[in-house]
C-alpha cells in the first residue's frame, strides 16, 4: 500500500513539474517571437536605408565623375585597342 502512495505522490509531482515547465516554455516562446518580430522590423528598416544610401552613392559617383578636379587626379582608364589581323586567334 505504501508503494501506491509513493507512486501517486511521484506522478502528482511530475504532473505539476510538467505543467510548470510547459508554462515556462510558453513564456520563453512568447519572448522569442517578440524578439523575432523586432528583428524582422529592424532588418526591413535597414533594407530601406540601404536602398536610399545606394541611390545616394550612385548620385555622388556620377557627380564626382563629372567633376573636373576629380578627373584631374583620377583620369579615366585608357583602353588598349588591339586589332585582330587575319590568322590571329583569340585565347580565352
PyMOL Python script that loads the backbone (N, CA, C, O; Angstrom):
from pymol import cmd

cmd.read_pdbstr("""\
ATOM      1  N   UNK A   1       0.813  -1.194   0.000  1.00  0.00           N
ATOM      2  CA  UNK A   1       0.000   0.000   0.000  1.00  0.00           C
ATOM      3  C   UNK A   1       0.862   1.266   0.000  1.00  0.00           C
ATOM      4  O   UNK A   1       0.540   2.275  -0.628  1.00  0.00           O
ATOM      5  N   UNK A   2       1.959   1.164   0.727  1.00  0.00           N
ATOM      6  CA  UNK A   2       2.844   2.321   0.814  1.00  0.00           C
ATOM      7  C   UNK A   2       3.465   2.639  -0.540  1.00  0.00           C
ATOM      8  O   UNK A   2       3.713   3.811  -0.824  1.00  0.00           O
ATOM      9  N   UNK A   3       3.726   1.650  -1.385  1.00  0.00           N
ATOM     10  CA  UNK A   3       4.304   1.883  -2.703  1.00  0.00           C
ATOM     11  C   UNK A   3       3.299   2.600  -3.612  1.00  0.00           C
ATOM     12  O   UNK A   3       3.697   3.405  -4.454  1.00  0.00           O
ATOM     13  N   UNK A   4       1.987   2.315  -3.446  1.00  0.00           N
ATOM     14  CA  UNK A   4       0.979   3.029  -4.234  1.00  0.00           C
ATOM     15  C   UNK A   4       0.925   4.503  -3.859  1.00  0.00           C
ATOM     16  O   UNK A   4       0.746   5.355  -4.729  1.00  0.00           O
ATOM     17  N   UNK A   5       1.074   4.809  -2.599  1.00  0.00           N
ATOM     18  CA  UNK A   5       1.067   6.204  -2.143  1.00  0.00           C
ATOM     19  C   UNK A   5       2.295   6.928  -2.694  1.00  0.00           C
ATOM     20  O   UNK A   5       2.202   8.072  -3.137  1.00  0.00           O
ATOM     21  N   UNK A   6       3.443   6.252  -2.662  1.00  0.00           N
ATOM     22  CA  UNK A   6       4.661   6.857  -3.215  1.00  0.00           C
ATOM     23  C   UNK A   6       4.525   7.081  -4.717  1.00  0.00           C
ATOM     24  O   UNK A   6       4.979   8.101  -5.236  1.00  0.00           O
ATOM     25  N   UNK A   7       3.894   6.125  -5.425  1.00  0.00           N
ATOM     26  CA  UNK A   7       3.693   6.269  -6.871  1.00  0.00           C
ATOM     27  C   UNK A   7       2.747   7.431  -7.162  1.00  0.00           C
ATOM     28  O   UNK A   7       2.973   8.199  -8.097  1.00  0.00           O
ATOM     29  N   UNK A   8       1.687   7.559  -6.361  1.00  0.00           N
ATOM     30  CA  UNK A   8       0.752   8.676  -6.539  1.00  0.00           C
ATOM     31  C   UNK A   8       1.443  10.008  -6.292  1.00  0.00           C
ATOM     32  O   UNK A   8       1.224  10.966  -7.033  1.00  0.00           O
ATOM     33  N   UNK A   9       2.272  10.078  -5.262  1.00  0.00           N
ATOM     34  CA  UNK A   9       2.998  11.313  -4.976  1.00  0.00           C
ATOM     35  C   UNK A   9       3.956  11.635  -6.118  1.00  0.00           C
ATOM     36  O   UNK A   9       4.045  12.788  -6.541  1.00  0.00           O
ATOM     37  N   UNK A  10       4.684  10.619  -6.629  1.00  0.00           N
ATOM     38  CA  UNK A  10       5.608  10.820  -7.732  1.00  0.00           C
ATOM     39  C   UNK A  10       4.880  11.341  -8.968  1.00  0.00           C
ATOM     40  O   UNK A  10       5.330  12.300  -9.595  1.00  0.00           O
ATOM     41  N   UNK A  11       3.748  10.709  -9.323  1.00  0.00           N
ATOM     42  CA  UNK A  11       3.013  11.155 -10.506  1.00  0.00           C
ATOM     43  C   UNK A  11       2.408  12.539 -10.313  1.00  0.00           C
ATOM     44  O   UNK A  11       2.321  13.305 -11.273  1.00  0.00           O
ATOM     45  N   UNK A  12       1.991  12.876  -9.110  1.00  0.00           N
ATOM     46  CA  UNK A  12       1.472  14.213  -8.839  1.00  0.00           C
ATOM     47  C   UNK A  12       2.576  15.256  -9.018  1.00  0.00           C
ATOM     48  O   UNK A  12       2.374  16.286  -9.660  1.00  0.00           O
ATOM     49  N   UNK A  13       3.752  14.971  -8.439  1.00  0.00           N
ATOM     50  CA  UNK A  13       4.869  15.918  -8.543  1.00  0.00           C
ATOM     51  C   UNK A  13       5.334  16.044  -9.994  1.00  0.00           C
ATOM     52  O   UNK A  13       5.616  17.149 -10.457  1.00  0.00           O
ATOM     53  N   UNK A  14       5.417  14.938 -10.706  1.00  0.00           N
ATOM     54  CA  UNK A  14       5.856  15.015 -12.105  1.00  0.00           C
ATOM     55  C   UNK A  14       4.818  15.726 -12.964  1.00  0.00           C
ATOM     56  O   UNK A  14       5.183  16.416 -13.915  1.00  0.00           O
ATOM     57  N   UNK A  15       3.538  15.576 -12.653  1.00  0.00           N
ATOM     58  CA  UNK A  15       2.497  16.294 -13.408  1.00  0.00           C
ATOM     59  C   UNK A  15       2.601  17.796 -13.169  1.00  0.00           C
ATOM     60  O   UNK A  15       2.509  18.584 -14.110  1.00  0.00           O
ATOM     61  N   UNK A  16       2.788  18.188 -11.932  1.00  0.00           N
ATOM     62  CA  UNK A  16       2.930  19.607 -11.604  1.00  0.00           C
ATOM     63  C   UNK A  16       4.183  20.165 -12.284  1.00  0.00           C
ATOM     64  O   UNK A  16       4.148  21.268 -12.830  1.00  0.00           O
ATOM     65  N   UNK A  17       5.288  19.414 -12.256  1.00  0.00           N
ATOM     66  CA  UNK A  17       6.520  19.873 -12.887  1.00  0.00           C
ATOM     67  C   UNK A  17       6.335  20.012 -14.398  1.00  0.00           C
ATOM     68  O   UNK A  17       6.849  20.952 -15.004  1.00  0.00           O
ATOM     69  N   UNK A  18       5.610  19.086 -15.000  1.00  0.00           N
ATOM     70  CA  UNK A  18       5.355  19.167 -16.435  1.00  0.00           C
ATOM     71  C   UNK A  18       4.538  20.404 -16.778  1.00  0.00           C
ATOM     72  O   UNK A  18       4.831  21.093 -17.756  1.00  0.00           O
ATOM     73  N   UNK A  19       3.526  20.684 -15.988  1.00  0.00           N
ATOM     74  CA  UNK A  19       2.708  21.871 -16.236  1.00  0.00           C
ATOM     75  C   UNK A  19       3.535  23.137 -16.057  1.00  0.00           C
ATOM     76  O   UNK A  19       3.441  24.054 -16.873  1.00  0.00           O
ATOM     77  N   UNK A  20       4.337  23.201 -15.011  1.00  0.00           N
ATOM     78  CA  UNK A  20       5.167  24.383 -14.765  1.00  0.00           C
ATOM     79  C   UNK A  20       6.182  24.569 -15.900  1.00  0.00           C
ATOM     80  O   UNK A  20       6.370  25.686 -16.382  1.00  0.00           O
ATOM     81  N   UNK A  21       6.837  23.486 -16.328  1.00  0.00           N
ATOM     82  CA  UNK A  21       7.801  23.597 -17.424  1.00  0.00           C
ATOM     83  C   UNK A  21       7.122  23.989 -18.732  1.00  0.00           C
ATOM     84  O   UNK A  21       7.706  24.722 -19.531  1.00  0.00           O
ATOM     85  N   UNK A  22       5.904  23.516 -18.963  1.00  0.00           N
ATOM     86  CA  UNK A  22       5.174  23.905 -20.166  1.00  0.00           C
ATOM     87  C   UNK A  22       4.832  25.386 -20.138  1.00  0.00           C
ATOM     88  O   UNK A  22       4.944  26.066 -21.158  1.00  0.00           O
ATOM     89  N   UNK A  23       4.421  25.885 -18.999  1.00  0.00           N
ATOM     90  CA  UNK A  23       4.112  27.316 -18.870  1.00  0.00           C
ATOM     91  C   UNK A  23       5.376  28.147 -19.089  1.00  0.00           C
ATOM     92  O   UNK A  23       5.331  29.165 -19.779  1.00  0.00           O
ATOM     93  N   UNK A  24       6.503  27.725 -18.511  1.00  0.00           N
ATOM     94  CA  UNK A  24       7.761  28.449 -18.706  1.00  0.00           C
ATOM     95  C   UNK A  24       8.202  28.407 -20.170  1.00  0.00           C
ATOM     96  O   UNK A  24       8.712  29.399 -20.691  1.00  0.00           O
ATOM     97  N   UNK A  25       8.011  27.275 -20.829  1.00  0.00           N
ATOM     98  CA  UNK A  25       8.361  27.170 -22.245  1.00  0.00           C
ATOM     99  C   UNK A  25       7.488  28.091 -23.084  1.00  0.00           C
ATOM    100  O   UNK A  25       7.973  28.702 -24.037  1.00  0.00           O
ATOM    101  N   UNK A  26       6.203  28.200 -22.744  1.00  0.00           N
ATOM    102  CA  UNK A  26       5.308  29.107 -23.476  1.00  0.00           C
ATOM    103  C   UNK A  26       5.723  30.563 -23.287  1.00  0.00           C
ATOM    104  O   UNK A  26       5.706  31.344 -24.239  1.00  0.00           O
ATOM    105  N   UNK A  27       6.092  30.925 -22.075  1.00  0.00           N
ATOM    106  CA  UNK A  27       6.544  32.294 -21.812  1.00  0.00           C
ATOM    107  C   UNK A  27       7.825  32.584 -22.589  1.00  0.00           C
ATOM    108  O   UNK A  27       7.958  33.650 -23.191  1.00  0.00           O
ATOM    109  N   UNK A  28       8.763  31.645 -22.577  1.00  0.00           N
ATOM    110  CA  UNK A  28      10.001  31.812 -23.323  1.00  0.00           C
ATOM    111  C   UNK A  28       9.723  31.927 -24.819  1.00  0.00           C
ATOM    112  O   UNK A  28      10.321  32.762 -25.498  1.00  0.00           O
ATOM    113  N   UNK A  29       8.827  31.102 -25.332  1.00  0.00           N
ATOM    114  CA  UNK A  29       8.466  31.164 -26.737  1.00  0.00           C
ATOM    115  C   UNK A  29       7.830  32.502 -27.083  1.00  0.00           C
ATOM    116  O   UNK A  29       8.072  33.037 -28.165  1.00  0.00           O
ATOM    117  N   UNK A  30       7.023  33.050 -26.184  1.00  0.00           N
ATOM    118  CA  UNK A  30       6.396  34.354 -26.396  1.00  0.00           C
ATOM    119  C   UNK A  30       7.462  35.442 -26.583  1.00  0.00           C
ATOM    120  O   UNK A  30       7.361  36.275 -27.484  1.00  0.00           O
ATOM    121  N   UNK A  31       8.489  35.421 -25.714  1.00  0.00           N
ATOM    122  CA  UNK A  31       9.551  36.420 -25.823  1.00  0.00           C
ATOM    123  C   UNK A  31      10.403  36.204 -27.071  1.00  0.00           C
ATOM    124  O   UNK A  31      10.857  37.171 -27.683  1.00  0.00           O
ATOM    125  N   UNK A  32      10.622  34.965 -27.449  1.00  0.00           N
ATOM    126  CA  UNK A  32      11.388  34.690 -28.668  1.00  0.00           C
ATOM    127  C   UNK A  32      10.632  35.208 -29.882  1.00  0.00           C
ATOM    128  O   UNK A  32      11.238  35.783 -30.786  1.00  0.00           O
ATOM    129  N   UNK A  33       9.319  35.012 -29.916  1.00  0.00           N
ATOM    130  CA  UNK A  33       8.512  35.504 -31.037  1.00  0.00           C
ATOM    131  C   UNK A  33       8.546  37.030 -31.094  1.00  0.00           C
ATOM    132  O   UNK A  33       8.668  37.605 -32.176  1.00  0.00           O
ATOM    133  N   UNK A  34       8.438  37.694 -29.937  1.00  0.00           N
ATOM    134  CA  UNK A  34       8.508  39.158 -29.917  1.00  0.00           C
ATOM    135  C   UNK A  34       9.868  39.646 -30.408  1.00  0.00           C
ATOM    136  O   UNK A  34       9.945  40.615 -31.164  1.00  0.00           O
ATOM    137  N   UNK A  35      10.932  38.986 -29.984  1.00  0.00           N
ATOM    138  CA  UNK A  35      12.268  39.379 -30.423  1.00  0.00           C
ATOM    139  C   UNK A  35      12.433  39.158 -31.924  1.00  0.00           C
ATOM    140  O   UNK A  35      13.054  39.975 -32.605  1.00  0.00           O
ATOM    141  N   UNK A  36      11.887  38.069 -32.442  1.00  0.00           N
ATOM    142  CA  UNK A  36      11.978  37.803 -33.876  1.00  0.00           C
ATOM    143  C   UNK A  36      11.218  38.855 -34.675  1.00  0.00           C
ATOM    144  O   UNK A  36      11.683  39.279 -35.732  1.00  0.00           O
ATOM    145  N   UNK A  37      10.066  39.277 -34.190  1.00  0.00           N
ATOM    146  CA  UNK A  37       9.313  40.332 -34.867  1.00  0.00           C
ATOM    147  C   UNK A  37      10.105  41.639 -34.895  1.00  0.00           C
ATOM    148  O   UNK A  37      10.168  42.316 -35.921  1.00  0.00           O
ATOM    149  N   UNK A  38      10.708  41.984 -33.758  1.00  0.00           N
ATOM    150  CA  UNK A  38      11.518  43.208 -33.708  1.00  0.00           C
ATOM    151  C   UNK A  38      12.715  43.112 -34.646  1.00  0.00           C
ATOM    152  O   UNK A  38      13.060  44.088 -35.311  1.00  0.00           O
ATOM    153  N   UNK A  39      13.344  41.954 -34.706  1.00  0.00           N
ATOM    154  CA  UNK A  39      14.474  41.758 -35.608  1.00  0.00           C
ATOM    155  C   UNK A  39      14.030  41.876 -37.059  1.00  0.00           C
ATOM    156  O   UNK A  39      14.753  42.439 -37.881  1.00  0.00           O
ATOM    157  N   UNK A  40      12.862  41.358 -37.383  1.00  0.00           N
ATOM    158  CA  UNK A  40      12.340  41.457 -38.748  1.00  0.00           C
ATOM    159  C   UNK A  40      12.073  42.918 -39.113  1.00  0.00           C
ATOM    160  O   UNK A  40      12.431  43.363 -40.204  1.00  0.00           O
ATOM    161  N   UNK A  41      11.447  43.657 -38.206  1.00  0.00           N
ATOM    162  CA  UNK A  41      11.176  45.077 -38.468  1.00  0.00           C
ATOM    163  C   UNK A  41      12.479  45.856 -38.634  1.00  0.00           C
ATOM    164  O   UNK A  41      12.575  46.733 -39.492  1.00  0.00           O
ATOM    165  N   UNK A  42      13.466  45.540 -37.823  1.00  0.00           N
ATOM    166  CA  UNK A  42      14.763  46.207 -37.925  1.00  0.00           C
ATOM    167  C   UNK A  42      15.433  45.903 -39.261  1.00  0.00           C
ATOM    168  O   UNK A  42      15.990  46.797 -39.900  1.00  0.00           O
ATOM    169  N   UNK A  43      15.378  44.645 -39.680  1.00  0.00           N
ATOM    170  CA  UNK A  43      16.000  44.298 -40.961  1.00  0.00           C
ATOM    171  C   UNK A  43      15.285  44.966 -42.128  1.00  0.00           C
ATOM    172  O   UNK A  43      15.933  45.369 -43.094  1.00  0.00           O
ATOM    173  N   UNK A  44      13.969  45.092 -42.059  1.00  0.00           N
ATOM    174  CA  UNK A  44      13.236  45.785 -43.116  1.00  0.00           C
ATOM    175  C   UNK A  44      13.612  47.267 -43.160  1.00  0.00           C
ATOM    176  O   UNK A  44      13.756  47.842 -44.239  1.00  0.00           O
ATOM    177  N   UNK A  45      13.771  47.879 -41.994  1.00  0.00           N
ATOM    178  CA  UNK A  45      14.180  49.285 -41.948  1.00  0.00           C
ATOM    179  C   UNK A  45      15.589  49.456 -42.524  1.00  0.00           C
ATOM    180  O   UNK A  45      15.860  50.425 -43.234  1.00  0.00           O
ATOM    181  N   UNK A  46      16.479  48.516 -42.217  1.00  0.00           N
ATOM    182  CA  UNK A  46      17.837  48.593 -42.755  1.00  0.00           C
ATOM    183  C   UNK A  46      17.849  48.401 -44.264  1.00  0.00           C
ATOM    184  O   UNK A  46      18.629  49.048 -44.963  1.00  0.00           O
ATOM    185  N   UNK A  47      16.998  47.523 -44.770  1.00  0.00           N
ATOM    186  CA  UNK A  47      16.920  47.340 -46.221  1.00  0.00           C
ATOM    187  C   UNK A  47      16.518  48.646 -46.899  1.00  0.00           C
ATOM    188  O   UNK A  47      17.096  49.025 -47.917  1.00  0.00           O
ATOM    189  N   UNK A  48      15.530  49.333 -46.337  1.00  0.00           N
ATOM    190  CA  UNK A  48      15.115  50.625 -46.889  1.00  0.00           C
ATOM    191  C   UNK A  48      16.237  51.643 -46.839  1.00  0.00           C
ATOM    192  O   UNK A  48      16.434  52.410 -47.782  1.00  0.00           O
ATOM    193  N   UNK A  49      16.971  51.648 -45.739  1.00  0.00           N
ATOM    194  CA  UNK A  49      18.107  52.558 -45.607  1.00  0.00           C
ATOM    195  C   UNK A  49      19.200  52.254 -46.606  1.00  0.00           C
ATOM    196  O   UNK A  49      19.822  53.170 -47.143  1.00  0.00           O
ATOM    197  N   UNK A  50      19.444  50.972 -46.864  1.00  0.00           N
ATOM    198  CA  UNK A  50      20.459  50.603 -47.849  1.00  0.00           C
ATOM    199  C   UNK A  50      20.050  51.025 -49.245  1.00  0.00           C
ATOM    200  O   UNK A  50      20.893  51.448 -50.036  1.00  0.00           O
ATOM    201  N   UNK A  51      18.771  50.916 -49.559  1.00  0.00           N
ATOM    202  CA  UNK A  51      18.315  51.336 -50.883  1.00  0.00           C
ATOM    203  C   UNK A  51      18.504  52.841 -51.054  1.00  0.00           C
ATOM    204  O   UNK A  51      18.940  53.304 -52.108  1.00  0.00           O
ATOM    205  N   UNK A  52      18.175  53.597 -50.016  1.00  0.00           N
ATOM    206  CA  UNK A  52      18.361  55.050 -50.081  1.00  0.00           C
ATOM    207  C   UNK A  52      19.842  55.408 -50.198  1.00  0.00           C
ATOM    208  O   UNK A  52      20.210  56.289 -50.975  1.00  0.00           O
ATOM    209  N   UNK A  53      20.683  54.731 -49.434  1.00  0.00           N
ATOM    210  CA  UNK A  53      22.109  55.040 -49.492  1.00  0.00           C
ATOM    211  C   UNK A  53      22.708  54.598 -50.825  1.00  0.00           C
ATOM    212  O   UNK A  53      23.648  55.222 -51.318  1.00  0.00           O
ATOM    213  N   UNK A  54      22.175  53.530 -51.409  1.00  0.00           N
ATOM    214  CA  UNK A  54      22.659  53.102 -52.721  1.00  0.00           C
ATOM    215  C   UNK A  54      22.378  54.169 -53.775  1.00  0.00           C
ATOM    216  O   UNK A  54      23.224  54.448 -54.624  1.00  0.00           O
ATOM    217  N   UNK A  55      21.195  54.760 -53.716  1.00  0.00           N
ATOM    218  CA  UNK A  55      20.857  55.838 -54.642  1.00  0.00           C
ATOM    219  C   UNK A  55      21.760  57.051 -54.406  1.00  0.00           C
ATOM    220  O   UNK A  55      22.206  57.699 -55.353  1.00  0.00           O
ATOM    221  N   UNK A  56      22.021  57.346 -53.138  1.00  0.00           N
ATOM    222  CA  UNK A  56      22.882  58.473 -52.793  1.00  0.00           C
ATOM    223  C   UNK A  56      24.295  58.254 -53.319  1.00  0.00           C
ATOM    224  O   UNK A  56      24.896  59.169 -53.883  1.00  0.00           O
ATOM    225  N   UNK A  57      24.825  57.058 -53.140  1.00  0.00           N
ATOM    226  CA  UNK A  57      26.180  56.758 -53.597  1.00  0.00           C
ATOM    227  C   UNK A  57      26.252  56.811 -55.120  1.00  0.00           C
ATOM    228  O   UNK A  57      27.236  57.307 -55.669  1.00  0.00           O
ATOM    229  N   UNK A  58      25.240  56.315 -55.806  1.00  0.00           N
ATOM    230  CA  UNK A  58      25.232  56.371 -57.273  1.00  0.00           C
ATOM    231  C   UNK A  58      25.225  57.822 -57.755  1.00  0.00           C
ATOM    232  O   UNK A  58      25.931  58.178 -58.698  1.00  0.00           O
ATOM    233  N   UNK A  59      24.420  58.651 -57.095  1.00  0.00           N
ATOM    234  CA  UNK A  59      24.377  60.072 -57.467  1.00  0.00           C
ATOM    235  C   UNK A  59      25.713  60.747 -57.168  1.00  0.00           C
ATOM    236  O   UNK A  59      26.198  61.539 -57.976  1.00  0.00           O
ATOM    237  N   UNK A  60      26.305  60.445 -56.029  1.00  0.00           N
ATOM    238  CA  UNK A  60      27.599  61.021 -55.662  1.00  0.00           C
ATOM    239  C   UNK A  60      28.682  60.591 -56.641  1.00  0.00           C
ATOM    240  O   UNK A  60      29.525  61.398 -57.030  1.00  0.00           O
ATOM    241  N   UNK A  61      28.663  59.340 -57.035  1.00  0.00           N
ATOM    242  CA  UNK A  61      29.652  58.848 -58.003  1.00  0.00           C
ATOM    243  C   UNK A  61      29.518  59.581 -59.335  1.00  0.00           C
ATOM    244  O   UNK A  61      30.513  59.971 -59.945  1.00  0.00           O
ATOM    245  N   UNK A  62      28.295  59.759 -59.769  1.00  0.00           N
ATOM    246  CA  UNK A  62      28.062  60.468 -61.027  1.00  0.00           C
ATOM    247  C   UNK A  62      28.572  61.907 -60.949  1.00  0.00           C
ATOM    248  O   UNK A  62      29.193  62.417 -61.881  1.00  0.00           O
ATOM    249  N   UNK A  63      28.292  62.545 -59.814  1.00  0.00           N
ATOM    250  CA  UNK A  63      28.739  63.928 -59.661  1.00  0.00           C
ATOM    251  C   UNK A  63      30.265  64.012 -59.614  1.00  0.00           C
ATOM    252  O   UNK A  63      30.855  64.945 -60.160  1.00  0.00           O
ATOM    253  N   UNK A  64      30.905  63.034 -58.960  1.00  0.00           N
ATOM    254  CA  UNK A  64      32.365  63.036 -58.892  1.00  0.00           C
ATOM    255  C   UNK A  64      32.988  62.772 -60.250  1.00  0.00           C
ATOM    256  O   UNK A  64      33.981  63.402 -60.615  1.00  0.00           O
ATOM    257  N   UNK A  65      32.412  61.846 -60.999  1.00  0.00           N
ATOM    258  CA  UNK A  65      32.975  61.538 -62.311  1.00  0.00           C
ATOM    259  C   UNK A  65      32.876  62.726 -63.254  1.00  0.00           C
ATOM    260  O   UNK A  65      33.695  62.852 -64.164  1.00  0.00           O
ATOM    261  N   UNK A  66      31.914  63.583 -63.065  1.00  0.00           N
ATOM    262  CA  UNK A  66      31.748  64.758 -63.907  1.00  0.00           C
ATOM    263  C   UNK A  66      32.537  65.966 -63.399  1.00  0.00           C
ATOM    264  O   UNK A  66      32.581  66.998 -64.068  1.00  0.00           O
ATOM    265  N   UNK A  67      33.151  65.850 -62.239  1.00  0.00           N
ATOM    266  CA  UNK A  67      33.902  66.942 -61.642  1.00  0.00           C
ATOM    267  C   UNK A  67      35.287  67.023 -62.285  1.00  0.00           C
ATOM    268  O   UNK A  67      35.973  66.010 -62.421  1.00  0.00           O
ATOM    269  N   UNK A  68      35.691  68.227 -62.678  1.00  0.00           N
ATOM    270  CA  UNK A  68      36.978  68.407 -63.360  1.00  0.00           C
ATOM    271  C   UNK A  68      38.153  68.139 -62.430  1.00  0.00           C
ATOM    272  O   UNK A  68      39.154  67.569 -62.865  1.00  0.00           O
ATOM    273  N   UNK A  69      38.063  68.532 -61.167  1.00  0.00           N
ATOM    274  CA  UNK A  69      39.166  68.315 -60.231  1.00  0.00           C
ATOM    275  C   UNK A  69      39.363  66.814 -60.004  1.00  0.00           C
ATOM    276  O   UNK A  69      40.492  66.329 -59.934  1.00  0.00           O
ATOM    277  N   UNK A  70      38.276  66.108 -59.892  1.00  0.00           N
ATOM    278  CA  UNK A  70      38.359  64.660 -59.709  1.00  0.00           C
ATOM    279  C   UNK A  70      38.994  63.998 -60.924  1.00  0.00           C
ATOM    280  O   UNK A  70      39.836  63.111 -60.783  1.00  0.00           O
ATOM    281  N   UNK A  71      38.595  64.425 -62.110  1.00  0.00           N
ATOM    282  CA  UNK A  71      39.163  63.862 -63.334  1.00  0.00           C
ATOM    283  C   UNK A  71      40.635  64.227 -63.483  1.00  0.00           C
ATOM    284  O   UNK A  71      41.390  63.488 -64.116  1.00  0.00           O
ATOM    285  N   UNK A  72      41.059  65.361 -62.908  1.00  0.00           N
ATOM    286  CA  UNK A  72      42.460  65.750 -62.959  1.00  0.00           C
ATOM    287  C   UNK A  72      43.316  64.760 -62.171  1.00  0.00           C
ATOM    288  O   UNK A  72      44.371  64.333 -62.639  1.00  0.00           O
ATOM    289  N   UNK A  73      42.856  64.397 -60.973  1.00  0.00           N
ATOM    290  CA  UNK A  73      43.615  63.477 -60.134  1.00  0.00           C
ATOM    291  C   UNK A  73      43.382  62.009 -60.494  1.00  0.00           C
ATOM    292  O   UNK A  73      44.280  61.183 -60.328  1.00  0.00           O
ATOM    293  N   UNK A  74      42.198  61.682 -60.981  1.00  0.00           N
ATOM    294  CA  UNK A  74      41.863  60.311 -61.340  1.00  0.00           C
ATOM    295  C   UNK A  74      41.338  60.271 -62.774  1.00  0.00           C
ATOM    296  O   UNK A  74      40.127  60.253 -62.993  1.00  0.00           O
ATOM    297  N   UNK A  75      42.234  60.257 -63.736  1.00  0.00           N
ATOM    298  CA  UNK A  75      41.773  60.252 -65.124  1.00  0.00           C
ATOM    299  C   UNK A  75      41.101  58.915 -65.447  1.00  0.00           C
ATOM    300  O   UNK A  75      41.398  57.898 -64.821  1.00  0.00           O
ATOM    301  N   UNK A  76      40.209  58.925 -66.411  1.00  0.00           N
ATOM    302  CA  UNK A  76      39.554  57.670 -66.781  1.00  0.00           C
ATOM    303  C   UNK A  76      40.568  56.710 -67.392  1.00  0.00           C
ATOM    304  O   UNK A  76      41.502  57.144 -68.067  1.00  0.00           O
ATOM    305  N   UNK A  77      40.396  55.436 -67.165  1.00  0.00           N
ATOM    306  CA  UNK A  77      41.378  54.478 -67.702  1.00  0.00           C
ATOM    307  C   UNK A  77      41.331  54.444 -69.230  1.00  0.00           C
ATOM    308  O   UNK A  77      40.267  54.525 -69.844  1.00  0.00           O
ATOM    309  N   UNK A  78      42.506  54.322 -69.813  1.00  0.00           N
ATOM    310  CA  UNK A  78      42.589  54.247 -71.269  1.00  0.00           C
ATOM    311  C   UNK A  78      42.547  52.777 -71.655  1.00  0.00           C
ATOM    312  O   UNK A  78      43.231  51.938 -71.069  1.00  0.00           O
ATOM    313  N   UNK A  79      41.746  52.496 -72.633  1.00  0.00           N
ATOM    314  CA  UNK A  79      41.623  51.123 -73.086  1.00  0.00           C
ATOM    315  C   UNK A  79      42.576  50.909 -74.256  1.00  0.00           C
ATOM    316  O   UNK A  79      42.687  51.735 -75.162  1.00  0.00           O
ATOM    317  N   UNK A  80      43.242  49.797 -74.203  1.00  0.00           N
ATOM    318  CA  UNK A  80      44.155  49.461 -75.286  1.00  0.00           C
ATOM    319  C   UNK A  80      43.340  48.828 -76.407  1.00  0.00           C
ATOM    320  O   UNK A  80      42.582  47.882 -76.192  1.00  0.00           O
ATOM    321  N   UNK A  81      43.511  49.357 -77.577  1.00  0.00           N
ATOM    322  CA  UNK A  81      42.822  48.801 -78.728  1.00  0.00           C
ATOM    323  C   UNK A  81      43.755  47.814 -79.409  1.00  0.00           C
ATOM    324  O   UNK A  81      44.917  48.114 -79.685  1.00  0.00           O
ATOM    325  N   UNK A  82      43.240  46.677 -79.661  1.00  0.00           N
ATOM    326  CA  UNK A  82      44.035  45.650 -80.319  1.00  0.00           C
ATOM    327  C   UNK A  82      43.322  45.272 -81.602  1.00  0.00           C
ATOM    328  O   UNK A  82      42.144  44.915 -81.601  1.00  0.00           O
ATOM    329  N   UNK A  83      44.033  45.355 -82.648  1.00  0.00           N
ATOM    330  CA  UNK A  83      43.431  44.992 -83.924  1.00  0.00           C
ATOM    331  C   UNK A  83      43.690  43.522 -84.192  1.00  0.00           C
ATOM    332  O   UNK A  83      44.791  43.016 -83.973  1.00  0.00           O
ATOM    333  N   UNK A  84      42.688  42.869 -84.656  1.00  0.00           N
ATOM    334  CA  UNK A  84      42.817  41.451 -84.981  1.00  0.00           C
ATOM    335  C   UNK A  84      43.096  41.337 -86.473  1.00  0.00           C
ATOM    336  O   UNK A  84      42.307  41.773 -87.311  1.00  0.00           O
ATOM    337  N   UNK A  85      44.225  40.749 -86.773  1.00  0.00           N
ATOM    338  CA  UNK A  85      44.612  40.573 -88.164  1.00  0.00           C
ATOM    339  C   UNK A  85      44.217  39.178 -88.618  1.00  0.00           C
ATOM    340  O   UNK A  85      43.852  38.320 -87.814  1.00  0.00           O
ATOM    341  N   UNK A  86      44.300  38.979 -89.898  1.00  0.00           N
ATOM    342  CA  UNK A  86      43.960  37.666 -90.437  1.00  0.00           C
ATOM    343  C   UNK A  86      44.885  36.607 -89.852  1.00  0.00           C
ATOM    344  O   UNK A  86      46.099  36.791 -89.776  1.00  0.00           O
ATOM    345  N   UNK A  87      44.289  35.508 -89.446  1.00  0.00           N
ATOM    346  CA  UNK A  87      45.079  34.405 -88.925  1.00  0.00           C
ATOM    347  C   UNK A  87      45.294  34.445 -87.429  1.00  0.00           C
ATOM    348  O   UNK A  87      45.727  33.447 -86.853  1.00  0.00           O
ATOM    349  N   UNK A  88      45.001  35.587 -86.760  1.00  0.00           N
ATOM    350  CA  UNK A  88      45.137  35.672 -85.296  1.00  0.00           C
ATOM    351  C   UNK A  88      43.992  34.925 -84.640  1.00  0.00           C
ATOM    352  O   UNK A  88      42.864  34.943 -85.132  1.00  0.00           O
ATOM    353  N   UNK A  89      44.281  34.279 -83.544  1.00  0.00           N
ATOM    354  CA  UNK A  89      43.242  33.609 -82.773  1.00  0.00           C
ATOM    355  C   UNK A  89      43.176  34.271 -81.406  1.00  0.00           C
ATOM    356  O   UNK A  89      44.172  34.768 -80.881  1.00  0.00           O
ATOM    357  N   UNK A  90      41.997  34.263 -80.860  1.00  0.00           N
ATOM    358  CA  UNK A  90      41.777  34.856 -79.537  1.00  0.00           C
ATOM    359  C   UNK A  90      41.868  33.739 -78.509  1.00  0.00           C
ATOM    360  O   UNK A  90      41.153  32.741 -78.597  1.00  0.00           O
ATOM    361  N   UNK A  91      42.758  33.917 -77.528  1.00  0.00           N
ATOM    362  CA  UNK A  91      42.915  32.920 -76.470  1.00  0.00           C
ATOM    363  C   UNK A  91      42.012  33.294 -75.313  1.00  0.00           C
ATOM    364  O   UNK A  91      41.899  34.457 -74.927  1.00  0.00           O
ATOM    365  N   UNK A  92      41.370  32.266 -74.771  1.00  0.00           N
ATOM    366  CA  UNK A  92      40.478  32.507 -73.629  1.00  0.00           C
ATOM    367  C   UNK A  92      40.967  31.779 -72.427  1.00  0.00           C
ATOM    368  O   UNK A  92      40.350  31.857 -71.365  1.00  0.00           O
TER     369      UNK A  92
END
""", "prot")
cmd.dss("prot")
cmd.show_as("cartoon", "prot")
cmd.util.cbc("prot")
cmd.orient("prot")
